[in-house]
Amino acid sequence: MAKTWFVYIVECMDGSLYTGITVDLAARFEAHRSGRGARYMRAHPPRRLLAAEACADRSAASRAEYHIKQLALAEKRNWVQRHAIPAAP
């Protein structure tokens, strides 16, 4: 069975946005929180997972990640609004 890949955006404590891909959003966010994730996240601790979108495969997720990383900040915020993850109660 094929795994579902996701492209996601995390808001960091300093207000910056980090974009990445994964097959397990919860585990990846926890890795970022514990300092085991991307190097960028060690210097910019994550605040919350803002948005995610399911992709057909790793290749599609990588293309979506590249596309998002090319967007201006305002365009990234618009992407976040369209793919927002509901905040936990």
C-alpha positions in Angstrom: 0.0 0.0 0.0 1.4 3.4 -1.0 1.9 6.0 1.7 0.3 9.4 1.4 2.8 12.2 1.2 2.1 15.7 2.6 3.5 19.1 2.0 3.2 21.2 5.1 4.0 24.6 6.6 5.1 25.2 10.2 5.1 28.6 11.8 8.3 29.2 13.9 8.6 31.1 17.2 10.1 34.0 15.3 7.2 34.2 12.9 9.1 32.7 10.0 7.5 29.9 8.0 9.1 26.5 7.2 7.9 24.3 4.4 8.6 20.5 4.2 7.3 17.1 3.2 6.5 14.0 5.1 4.4 10.9 5.3 3.5 11.4 9.0 2.6 15.0 10.0 2.4 14.3 13.7 5.7 12.5 13.9 7.5 15.0 11.7 6.2 17.9 13.8 7.3 16.2 17.0 10.8 15.6 15.4 11.0 19.4 14.7 9.9 20.2 18.3 12.5 17.9 19.8 15.4 19.2 17.6 15.7 16.1 15.5 14.1 17.6 12.4 15.5 20.0 9.8 18.5 22.1 10.7 16.5 25.3 10.1 14.1 24.2 12.9 16.9 24.0 15.5 17.6 27.7 15.1 13.9 28.6 14.6 11.9 26.4 17.0 8.4 25.6 15.8 5.3 27.2 17.2 2.6 25.2 15.4 1.7 23.3 12.3 -0.3 25.7 10.2 -1.3 23.8 7.0 -0.8 20.7 5.0 -1.9 19.2 1.7 -2.0 15.5 0.7 0.0 14.7 -2.5 -0.2 11.7 -4.8 3.4 10.6 -4.1 6.8 11.9 -3.0 7.6 13.4 -6.3 4.3 15.5 -6.3 5.0 16.5 -2.7 8.6 17.6 -3.6 7.2 19.7 -6.5 4.6 21.3 -4.3 7.3 22.1 -1.7 9.5 23.7 -4.3 6.5 25.7 -5.6 5.6 26.9 -2.1 9.1 27.9 -1.3 9.2 30.2 -4.4 6.1 32.1 -3.2 6.3 35.5 -1.6 5.3 35.6 2.1 1.9 37.0 1.4 1.2 34.2 -1.1 2.4 31.6 1.4 0.0 33.0 4.0 -2.8 32.7 1.3 -1.8 29.0 0.8 -1.9 28.5 4.5 -5.5 29.9 4.7 -6.6 27.5 1.9 -5.0 24.4 3.5 -5.2 25.3 7.2 -5.2 22.6 9.9 -7.8 23.4 12.5 -6.3 24.4 15.8 -6.5 22.0 18.7 -9.1 22.9 21.4 
